[in-house]
Amino acid sequence: MDPVRSGSRSGTGHAVVLGAGIGGLCAARALSGHFERVTLVERDTFPGAPAVRRGVPQGAHVHSLTAAGAEVLDGFFPGFVAELVDGGGTFAGALDELDIVFFGSRLRQVPLGRVLQVSRPFLEDRLRERVAALPDVSLRQGFEAAGPITAESVTAGPVTPDGAPASAARAGGVRVSGVRLARAGTAGSFEDLAADLVVDAMGRAGRGAAWLRSLGYPAPAEKRLHVDVGYASRRFRVPPGGLGAAKGVLVGATPARPRGLVLTQQEGDAWVLSLYGFGRGNHPPETPEEFLAFAGAMLPAATREALGTAEAITGISSFKYPDCVRREYHRLRRVPEGLVSVGDAVCSLNPIYGAGMTVAALEARALQTCLADGPEGLPRRFYREAARAVRLPWLFSTMADRAMPQVPGTHPAVARLLGRAFGATMRAAAADARVATSVWNAVSLSGSPAGLAHPLVTASVVRHWSPGTATGPGKG
């Protein structure tokens, strides 16, 4: 047990990261070199080989690493992406090797960047190996966080009332100086771990936000969008060339057909088919026959036939995603020193857009940049940078979600307008390489969505606008 000295910092140059998913692993790498020690704490016990684990229930579903995310990981670990490919991962040309249908229109084929297609367990396992090999990082499995340990801040003085509960610590605030750990599944087994910085990478549940309230600080305001998306995925083994030249098929939902799918090649000859739908009535089925029938309505005949004879190598895994969540930590006027939240704890995007891992990597890079300016005032500085990293992905994904009539909270007229706007943009992207490039840059975070406002792009979208029509069922 590491003692925690009340009223003072530990002075050990120690950072603790809670959660060893993609966000936590990237955060540990960002902290490495800025602290003498970094301890990565995970509730799960890791399997001996890559496998879906309890703490990542979405791990069985499609995961792709965009060019922007791959660039960050390669910066953290030079040669990492090549290592993934050597280990069986698949590189696919974004618009020339993937068959992409968005809002009912097939995007024009354009040689543009590459997407790394790997299973989530494979990527996480290799990333964890790299992080664990860092000389200042240690990994502790089978422990969960019970709560923060605090000490009064050394800075005293009155503060402007902001609605937080009155307490003795309010005069100078508090500093998080460690975390209390509990051994998973063992009642009453606690350990206090001193730290100069505690990083909450525990996911979308928002335990770090709850900790703020327990410390007498206001919790961040939340933006939530109820999307009620259901997923079902299964892996197949397909002989080389069995699915043609394409390395992946993406069919997005439309307002008239709120269902979609992603079929991508992963390690070896394995392909994963992930189905999704907005609203309970469109959640994909879990029986093998119904599963393929659900997909068949959206796939080309040759692909349907190939999957029908492919070898299923897993069962069907299901996952429910109720709400997109963004916590506005950057708007808080007061936060304790020594505690930051990262990854899905800050922003959890609808997984159908494939931006989650990339956003987590971008946040970790922002954390690394902020650490270069020293630890004091780190939480507020980091939250401002993290807000910049998530602002456009959040805007783009939630606007697309709001185009779906099944997503509540948007006025029907606004939903129809958004649906027509996205439909016109994708029709333009089917014919115009410039528009297709701008769309992909926005979706993949490889460039700014501002590219969609370029005059030539806008003119092309206007030419494809059909105010009196909407995307019909079965198109694409």
Buried (B, 14 or more C-beta within 10 A) or exposed (E): EEEBEEEEBBEBBBBBBBBBBBBBBBBBBBBBBBBEBBBBBBBBEBEEEBEBBEBBEBBBBBBBBBBBBBBBBBEBBEEBBEBBBEBBBBBBBBBBBBBBBBBBBBBBBBEBBBBBBBBBBBBBBBBBEBBBEBEBBEBBEBBBBBBBBBBBBEEEEEEEEEEBEEEEBBEBBBBBBBBBBBBBEEEEEEBBBBBBBBBBBBBBEBBBBEBBEEBBBBBBEEBEBEBBBBBBBBBBEBEEEBBEEBBBBBBBBBBBBBBBBBBBBBBEBBBBBBBBBBBEEBBBBBEEEEBBEBBBEBBBEEBBEBBEEBEBEEEBBBBEBEBBBBBBBBEBEBBBBBBBBBBBBBBBBBBBBBBBBBBBBBBBBBBBEBBEEEBEEBBBBBBBBBBEBBEBBBEBBBBBBBBBBBBEEBEEEEBBBBBBBBBBBBBBBBBBBBBBBBBBBBBBBBBEBEBBEEEEBBEBBEEBBEEEEBBEEEBB
